[in-house]
């Protein structure tokens, strides 16, 4: 940025100064007015005032280019959003949670401003988590050679979150076009900065990071903020790596309307922050340097008041959300198979192992859609394709741009998938969320975030992600290598969960997942990857719809409802009972847990009258409890006996094979429950 182009009170043209002043006036007027909506029971039950952050927020919005850039504001970024283009009406509609709110129709917390059609992203309440989303979309900007940057804005205290460090580490490693803005007002709610970090300026915690430039500015000053943000953006574009902008601000009011800052700030400090009011300072400068007269400023102030008054009127007359709409946009409609509507085939050919079905399907879909990507831990290095070699040969065929390793940081893997998918709805992203399903827990915050993106934005953004996880035991893996997690995650709306048992179903469900919008948790029974007993012929184009169970064995005396590692056990038992003439056992393989095939479950209950639910997960709290409750609720009159369950003991899975055998269900335990139920 040349000296001639630098902004200053003397050099900046009058029209620009007037525009800035008016933006600041409107923003501050709404900021001051917001608590009154709550007092009148109109809305805005959460409001985090931005007063004291005016300079940096004006600057962020002014450098943002809605055509190419992506902006991730945080909950205090009202003026940022207004400066970036949101109108006073749109700010108020968000604050009072009306249906016309462009961020999401009142579905998300007030003060979370967004306009997805302009790449002003809807950000959640988990403070700082959007840094990962900014990194993800910046990855897409770089890969698709778009001349834009991702701007992530947050308070300085949220930088303490681990995923912020993961985001900055990943952005510097990949040299991505991201501007991380830290708006430093000295407090995280009531927690002083000294309790957060040893460095007085939190940005200096990152001075050792390679490929990172750090800028500091006075976030209370319009000109210093404008010059710094402009320089930062130019630097990112020129040097092709991220920057941090630390803006020193003051928080004039409480953290939010549920906070009383007089309980932890003395009169001296409260008077001090009011004295450094950026809006008042800017007004004084405009007069002192004779850029405007008092009369001219009063005209602008009156115009701002009229804008806010008119916006208030629109907001008050705007309709509330329809309560019937709560079921809209929970999850996108999936890809629908025309050739295989029930997910069943009659293909004859050489049986393929489950791991072959996964590998070949991934490759086929990557060939079909060049906008498909995969990354994760240990996914591709030389001849290795992941810990189980599911992705073997993919990097060699599709290159490092599409198949690459991520840091050992599950939150980063999941969060950047969310972010990259924001670039374009045609992108399809596959991530190995962790090397083993039980290592997925660090990613849970980002996974939960992904689960409500579509609903929260009122259908404006769908994270089109397949999360692959090697799940379950029977390998002598012990803790963090043998647990199952589907029972813990099935309660999340907005996520599909599938758990195939056989090679053809694994291939068919994976193909459907990669062709669908929305997020699918794809659990793979790793003990069956190379098991001959689940190898099957697989049509090259096979597709299995979500929510379609499959009868693996027909029967009339008792129904076994199962999925995952226990399915072949149940099939083995059914075959033996049939051969020995003991009983006719029907085996229903759910394949898909969410959505769940209620019709198939009711049909098998009607057919046999007795139900045994079998899964690898723990009986207590496991997914089988949901199946049993559903049978009791909608098929009770068809039961001839109580619904029984077989699963793991209520313990972790031990490492020693003797301990593992005592914990996980096996054919012997399933058989004992079958006999009890048949004799009921």
C-alpha positions, -999 to 999 in steps of 0.1 A, spaced: 0 0 0 16 32 -12 18 63 10 -5 81 -15 -32 56 -10 -31 56 28 -63 67 45 -61 98 67 -84 125 79 -68 150 55 -65 128 24 -96 107 24 -123 122 1 -154 138 18 -179 114 2 -160 84 17 -158 100 51 -195 107 50 -203 71 41 -182 58 69 -197 82 94 -232 72 84 -224 35 86 -210 40 121 -240 61 132 -266 35 120 -246 7 135 -243 25 169 -279 35 169 -290 -1 165 -264 -12 190 -278 12 215 -314 3 207 -311 -35 208 -315 -38 246 -348 -20 244 -363 -47 222 -356 -72 250 -371 -49 277 -403 -46 255 -403 -84 251 -400 -80 213 -368 -100 210 -330 -96 208 -326 -117 240 -289 -120 231 -270 -89 223 -233 -83 224 -227 -46 219 -198 -37 195 -193 -1 208 -156 4 212 -148 -19 182 -160 6 156 -128 13 138 -118 -23 130 -153 -34 123 -159 -7 98 -126 -16 81 -133 -53 79 -166 -46 61 -150 -21 38 -122 -44 25 -146 -73 21 -155 -81 -16 -187 -100 -17 -179 -114 -52 -147 -132 -43 -141 -130 -5 -157 -150 23 -165 -133 56 -170 -151 89 -182 -125 115 -186 -133 151 -215 -124 174 -202 -89 182 -197 -80 145 -228 -59 139 -209 -30 124 -187 -54 104 -219 -69 89 -234 -35 82 -202 -22 67 -201 -53 45 -235 -45 31 -262 -58 54 -289 -31 57 -304 -17 89 -335 -37 82 -316 -69 79 -298 -63 112 -330 -56 131 -348 -86 115 -320 -108 127 -320 -92 162 -358 -98 167 -356 -132 150 -382 -126 123 -389 -150 94 -374 -126 69 -340 -126 87 -315 -133 58 -292 -153 82 -317 -180 88 -352 -169 95 -349 -166 132 -336 -201 136 -303 -190 151 -294 -168 181 -299 -131 177 -268 -110 169 -254 -138 147 -255 -117 114 -251 -134 81 -261 -132 44 -250 -165 28 -258 -154 -7 -231 -127 -3 -206 -151 13 -212 -135 47 -214 -168 65 -238 -179 92 -215 -186 122 -224 -206 152 -223 -197 189 -192 -218 196 -167 -190 199 -139 -190 174 -149 -223 157 -154 -206 124 -117 -201 120 -116 -236 107 -144 -229 83 -125 -199 70 -94 -221 65 -115 -247 46 -130 -222 22 -96 -206 17 -83 -240 6 -110 -240 -21 -101 -204 -31 -65 -215 -36 -74 -248 -54 -98 -231 -78 -76 -200 -82 -102 -175 -71 -87 -140 -63 -103 -138 -29 -95 -141 7 -113 -156 37 -117 -132 66 -123 -147 101 -132 -123 129 -133 -131 166 -125 -118 201 -91 -123 216 -103 -147 243 -117 -172 218 -81 -176 205 -76 -198 236 -97 -225 219 -76 -254 206 -93 -254 172 -80 -218 166 -45 -230 169 -53 -259 146 -68 -235 121 -37 -212 121 -13 -242 119 -32 -256 90 -35 -223 72 3 -216 75 12 -251 65 -10 -250 33 -2 -213 27 -39 -203 25 -54 -168 19 -69 -161 53 -70 -130 74 -75 -138 111 -88 -107 129 -85 -106 167 -106 -79 182 -90 -74 215 -111 -56 242 -93 -72 271 -121 -94 284 -137 -128 277 -170 -120 293 -157 -112 328 -124 -130 324 -94 -106 320 -69 -112 293 -42 -120 319 -61 -151 328 -61 -163 291 -25 -159 279 9 -149 291 14 -125 261 -2 -91 264 -11 -94 228 -25 -128 220 -14 -126 183 22 -127 195 16 -163 207 20 -172 170 52 -154 162 70 -187 157 47 -198 129 63 -200 95 43 -184 66 25 -160 89 25 -122 91 12 -104 121 -2 -69 120 -12 -47 150 -35 -18 148 -56 6 169 -91 -9 164 -106 22 179 -92 44 151 -109 43 117 -78 53 97 -53 30 114 -78 1 110 -86 9 74 -49 11 65 -40 -21 84 -69 -42 69 -61 -29 34 -24 -37 38 -32 -71 53 -54 -81 24 -28 -69 -1 -1 -89 17 -22 -121 16 -28 -117 -21 8 -109 -29 26 -134 -6 -1 -162 -7 -1 -170 29 -22 -160 59 -20 -130 82 -32 -121 117 -46 -86 124 -47 -78 161 -69 -48 168 -67 -31 201 -103 -21 211 -123 -12 242 -155 -27 253 -177 2 264 -207 -18 276 -211 -52 292 -202 -84 274 -239 -90 266 -273 -82 280 -270 -110 305 -237 -96 319 -232 -69 346 -198 -55 340 -201 -32 370 -194 -63 391 -158 -66 378 -149 -32 363 -144 -1 386 -156 34 379 -122 45 367 -122 18 340 -158 25 330 -151 62 326 -119 54 307 -136 32 280 -162 59 274 -135 85 269 -121 64 241 -154 60 223 -143 56 186 -174 72 172 -171 103 193 -134 105 184 -142 102 147 -168 130 149 -143 153 167 -117 147 140 -142 155 112 -148 189 129 -113 196 140 -98 192 106 -127 211 91 -138 183 68 -174 188 79 -194 216 96 -215 209 127 -246 214 105 -234 189 79 -228 163 106 -262 169 121 -278 162 87 -260 129 85 -270 121 120 -307 128 113 -305 107 81 -291 78 102 -319 82 127 -345 80 99 -329 49 85 -331 31 118 -366 44 124 -378 30 90 -359 -3 96 -376 -7 130 -410 -2 113 -402 -29 88 -391 -52 115 -422 -47 136 -445 -54 107 -425 -85 95 -441 -119 102 -428 -144 128 -415 -178 117 -442 -204 111 -441 -231 139 -450 -257 112 -417 -249 95 -395 -266 122 -392 -298 102 -381 -280 70 -344 -281 61 -334 -306 88 -313 -325 61 -313 -322 23 -331 -348 2 -306 -375 -7 -297 -389 -41 -323 -414 -52 -314 -445 -71 -336 -453 -100 -320 -486 -109 -318 -500 -74 -347 -484 -55 -345 -511 -27 -307 -514 -27 -308 -550 -38 -292 -566 -69 -290 -600 -86 -255 -595 -100 -234 -626 -104 -197 -625 -105 -165 -628 -85 -171 -619 -48 -152 -589 -36 -141 -580 -1 -157 -552 17 -124 -532 16 -123 -537 -22 -159 -524 -25 -150 -492 -7 -118 -486 -26 -132 -492 -60 -163 -471 -53 -142 -442 -41 -121 -443 -72 -152 -446 -95 -169 -416 -79 -137 -395 -80 -135 -402 -117 -171 -392 -121 -170 -360 -102 -137 -340 -104 -149 -318 -75 -146 -347 -50 -119 -346 -24 -106 -368 5 -83 -360 34 -77 -373 69 -50 -388 90 -26 -412 72 -48 -412 41 -20 -411 15 17 -414 16 36 -432 -12 21 -467 -14 1 -466 18 -36 -456 17 -46 -452 53 -41 -474 83 -63 -501 66 -54 -492 30 -90 -483 20 -76 -453 0 -47 -472 -16 -38 -460 -50 -60 -429 -48 -33 -402 -45 -14 -418 -73 -44 -416 -96 -60 -383 -85 -30 -363 -72 -22 -345 -40 -47 -317 -49 -76 -341 -42 -62 -368 -20 -40 -356 9 -30 -360 45 -42 -337 73 -25 -330 106 -34 -353 134 -61 -329 145 -97 -343 142 -113 -309 147 -92 -295 118 -102 -324 96 -139 -320 102 -140 -282 105 -121 -276 72 -145 -300 55 -174 -278 66 -155 -247 54 -144 -261 20 -179 -273 12 -191 -237 15 -172 -227 -17 -196 -245 -41 -225 -269 -36 -212 -292 -63 -182 -301 -41 -183 -335 -24 -159 -341 4 -149 -373 21 -129 -373 53 -114 -400 74 -125 -382 106 -100 -403 126 -80 -434 121 -104 -453 144 -140 -442 153 -132 -440 190 -106 -412 182 -133 -391 167 -143 -373 199 -120 -342 194 -139 -335 163 -173 -336 180 -177 -299 183 -173 -295 145 -194 -325 138 -223 -311 159 -218 -278 141 -222 -296 107 -253 -313 119 -274 -281 122 -258 -259 94 -286 -267 69 -314 -261 94 -298 -231 109 -293 -214 76 -328 -223 64 -315 -244 36 -289 -218 24 -259 -240 31 -255 -278 31 -222 -293 42 -219 -321 16 -195 -344 36 -191 -381 40 -173 -389 73 -157 -423 70 -147 -440 103 -134 -475 109 -156 -488 137 -160 -516 162 -139 -543 178 -131 -580 173 -95 -571 164 -80 -571 198 -76 -533 197 -88 -523 232 -95 -487 242 -96 -462 214 -94 -490 188 -125 -511 194 -154 -490 206 -185 -481 187 -200 -446 186 -233 -447 166 -254 -449 198 -239 -417 210 -244 -398 177 -278 -411 165 -296 -384 185 -282 -356 163 -307 -344 137 -292 -334 104 -268 -363 102 -273 -396 83 -257 -427 99 -251 -458 79 -234 -490 90 -231 -517 63 -221 -553 69 -215 -567 35 -193 -556 6 -221 -548 -18 -239 -527 8 -207 -509 17 -201 -499 -20 -238 -490 -26 -242 -468 5 -209 -451 -2 -219 -443 -37 -252 -428 -25 -235 -408 1 -210 -393 -23 -239 -383 -47 -261 -368 -20 -262 -334 -4 -258 -333 34 -236 -350 59 -234 -388 62 -215 -407 90 -202 -437 72 -192 -464 98 -171 -493 85 -168 -525 104 -131 -528 103 -131 -564 115 -149 -573 83 -127 -554 58 -111 -586 45 -135 -612 59 -145 -638 32 -179 -643 49 -190 -607 39 -175 -607 4 -201 -604 -24 -204 -597 -61 -208 -559 -66 -223 -543 -97 -202 -515 -109 -231 -490 -105 -246 -504 -74 -265 -479 -52 -282 -484 -18 -308 -458 -7 -306 -444 28 -333 -457 51 -337 -491 33 -331 -522 54 -323 -556 38 -337 -590 47 -306 -612 47 -324 -643 56 -362 -650 54 -378 -665 85 -411 -670 103 -405 -678 139 -383 -649 152 -369 -617 138 -333 -607 144 -327 -570 137 -291 -562 134 -263 -542 116 -225 -540 114 -202 -566 128 -230 -587 143 -249 -592 110 -228 -621 97 -231 -637 131 -269 -636 130 -268 -649 94 -246 -678 105 -270 -686 133 -300 -685 111 -284 -708 85 -275 -733 113 -309 -733 129 -325 -738 95 -302 -766 86 -307 -783 120 -345 -778 118 -346 -759 151 -364 -727 139 -368 -702 111 -350 -671 120 -354 -639 99 -324 -616 98 -331 -579 90 -299 -559 83 -307 -523 90 -278 -509 70 -290 -474 77 -297 -462 112 -307 -426 105 -329 -426 86 -343 -458 99 -365 -482 78 -396 -483 100 -416 -501 74 -392 -530 72 -390 -533 110 -428 -534 113 -431 -559 85 -407 -583 101 -425 -579 135 -458 -587 118 -443 -617 102 -428 -634 133 -442 -618 164 -409 -620 182 -379 -596 180 -343 -598 191 -322 -567 185 -285 -575 181 -257 -550 178 -221 -547 189 -227 -515 210 -235 -516 246 -271 -527 255 -275 -498 279 -277 -466 259 -271 -484 226 -290 -479 194 -310 -510 200 -329 -492 227 -343 -469 200 -353 -498 178 -370 -516 207 -389 -485 217 -400 -479 182 -413 -515 179 -431 -511 212 -447 -479 201 -459 -487 166 -460 -525 164 -469 -536 199 -501 -554 189 -481 -577 167 -457 -589 194 -460 -623 211 -431 -617 235 -411 -588 249 -384 -573 227 -350 -585 238 -316 -571 231 -281 -585 228 -250 -563 228 -218 -555 247 -215 -553 284 -216 -519 300 -179 -516 301 -151 -503 279 -137 -529 254 -106 -545 269 -74 -552 250 -67 -587 261 -85 -611 238 -101 -629 269 -115 -596 281 -126 -586 247 -144 -619 243 -162 -615 276 -174 -580 266 -184 -582 229 -214 -602 217 -208 -634 199 -228 -662 182 -231 -681 215 -246 -652 233 -270 -644 205 -281 -681 203 -289 -681 240 -312 -651 237 -328 -666 206 -336 -698 225 -350 -679 254 -372 -658 232 -384 -688 211 -394 -705 244 -413 -675 258 
